[in-house]
Amino acid sequence: MKRIKRRYLALQIEMETAPTEREFIDAIWAAVGKLYGEVGASTTGLALISFDGERKLAVVRVWLASLPIVRASLASMVSVAGKGAAIHVLCVSGTLKALRNSEKCL
């Protein structure tokens, strides 16, 4: 059986007030579902690893094969919880350790 490779994305949330964890992950799932439908969303392996509301940073995990799907969906997001927002991918890494040790990521 082949091992599923994962990638971790460090995200910067640009909006006036920080959303809650639930609002943020729901907005990502909605964006993926809107662009690629239920089947496309189910192939992403999307999971929220960490969320910092004060610094407006988040880390999500996706499967390597679905990385372009998730990045396109993040780029298409214009609102989170009904408020205008933009999501920027700061860094992509294969491990959490490398992501957290990188100076430009977090």
SVG drawing of the C-alpha trace seen along z (x, -y; Angstrom):
<svg xmlns="http://www.w3.org/2000/svg" viewBox="-22 -46 36 48">
<polyline fill="none" stroke="black" stroke-width="0.4" points="0.0,0.0 1.3,-3.4 1.8,-6.1 -0.2,-9.3 2.1,-12.3 0.9,-15.4 1.8,-19.1 1.4,-21.8 0.4,-25.4 1.1,-28.4 -1.7,-31.0 -2.0,-34.7 -5.6,-36.0 -6.1,-39.6 -9.3,-41.0 -10.3,-43.7 -11.4,-41.3 -10.1,-37.8 -12.5,-35.0 -13.0,-32.1 -11.5,-28.7 -14.9,-27.3 -15.7,-30.2 -12.3,-30.0 -12.3,-26.2 -16.0,-26.4 -15.0,-29.2 -12.2,-27.1 -14.5,-24.0 -17.1,-26.2 -14.5,-27.6 -13.3,-24.1 -16.8,-22.9 -17.8,-25.8 -15.0,-25.3 -14.7,-21.5 -17.9,-20.2 -18.4,-17.6 -16.2,-15.0 -13.3,-17.4 -13.6,-18.5 -13.5,-15.0 -10.2,-14.3 -8.3,-17.1 -7.7,-15.6 -8.0,-19.2 -7.5,-19.6 -6.9,-22.7 -3.7,-22.1 -3.3,-25.4 -5.0,-28.7 -3.8,-32.0 -6.6,-34.6 -4.4,-37.4 -1.7,-37.1 -4.2,-36.0 -2.2,-32.9 -3.3,-29.4 -1.7,-26.1 -3.7,-23.6 -2.8,-20.1 -3.7,-18.7 -2.7,-15.7 0.1,-16.4 -2.1,-15.4 -4.7,-18.0 -2.4,-20.9 -3.3,-22.8 -7.0,-22.4 -6.6,-23.9 -4.4,-26.7 -6.8,-27.7 -9.7,-27.6 -7.8,-29.8 -7.1,-32.3 -10.8,-32.4 -11.9,-33.3 -13.1,-36.9 -15.0,-36.6 -14.9,-34.7 -18.1,-34.6 -19.6,-37.3 -16.7,-39.8 -14.3,-40.7 -11.0,-38.8 -8.0,-37.6 -6.0,-34.5 -2.3,-34.4 -0.2,-31.3 3.1,-32.2 4.8,-28.8 4.3,-25.2 6.3,-22.4 6.4,-18.7 6.7,-18.7 5.5,-20.8 8.9,-21.1 10.4,-22.6 7.3,-24.9 7.7,-26.2 11.5,-26.6 11.4,-28.6 11.8,-32.4 9.6,-33.5 6.7,-31.2 5.7,-31.8"/>
</svg>
